[in-house]
C-alpha cells in the first residue's frame, strides 16, 4: 500500500508491520524475525481482524496472504484502494 502523501514517516519509532495470514504459525515465525529487528508487529488471522486493526493504526507495511479462506487478500487490497484515507 502507498502511504497517504500528507503523513510523515517518524524515524524515531520502530516501523510497523501488519501481518494478515490465516496460518498462525506462519505469522509467529515472521513476527519473531521482524521483532528481533525492532519492528512493531501486529497480526490478523482473518480479513475482519485486519479491518479492525487498520481502524486503530495505519501500519508502515502490510504483508497480506492472497489465498485466505474467508476472503482472498487481494479483495482486502481492492477494498482499501477505495478508502479515501489510504
N, C-alpha and C positions, 0 to 999 in steps of 0.2 A: 504494500500500500504506500501511497505517497503521502507524506506529512502535509497538513494544511500549511499553506505558504506563510501565514501570519504567526505560526507557532515557532518559537525559538528552541533550539536544542540546548539543554542545560548540561554542560560537560562536568558539572560539579556533582552530579548524581549518577549512579550506575545506569547504563542503558537498560531499558525494559523490554522483555520479550513475552509475548503471549503464545503459548503452545496450544494448538487446537488439534486434538487427536483422540480417537475413541479407544486407543490402546494405552492404558495407564502405565504399563511397563516401559513403553517407548518414551512417554513423557518423563518418567522418572529418570531414565538414562540421560536423555538430552538435557533435562533440567539440572542434573548433577554436574554435567560437563560445563554448562553455562554458568551455574552458580559458583563453581570453582574459579571461573574467570571474572567474577564480580558482577555478573548480570543479575538484574532483578527479574525473576521468572514467575509468571502466573500460568496456570494450567486450566484448560477447559476440555472436558471429555465429551461434551455434546455441543452442538451449534448453539442451543439455547443458553448454555453456560457462557459461551463466548460472547453472546449478545449482552448478557448481564454484565460481564467483566468489562466490555467496551463502554458501557454506560457510566462506569465509575472511573475509568482511567484509559487514556489512549497510549498504547504501547509504542515503543520506537520501532519494533519489528514484530510481525506475526508469522508463525510457521503454522500453516493450515494443511491438514490432511485432506486430500481431494476425494478420497474414497471412504467416506464415513457411512454408517448405517442409517442414521437419522435423516440426513440430507448431505449432499456432497459439499465439500469445502468450496468449490467454485461457486455454488449458489450463495454462500456467505459473502464471497468477494463481490459478486454481482449486486447483492443487496447493499453492501457497504458503498458501492460506487454511486448509489442513489441517495446516500445520506449527505446532506449539504456540509456538515461539519467535517467530513472526510475529504 
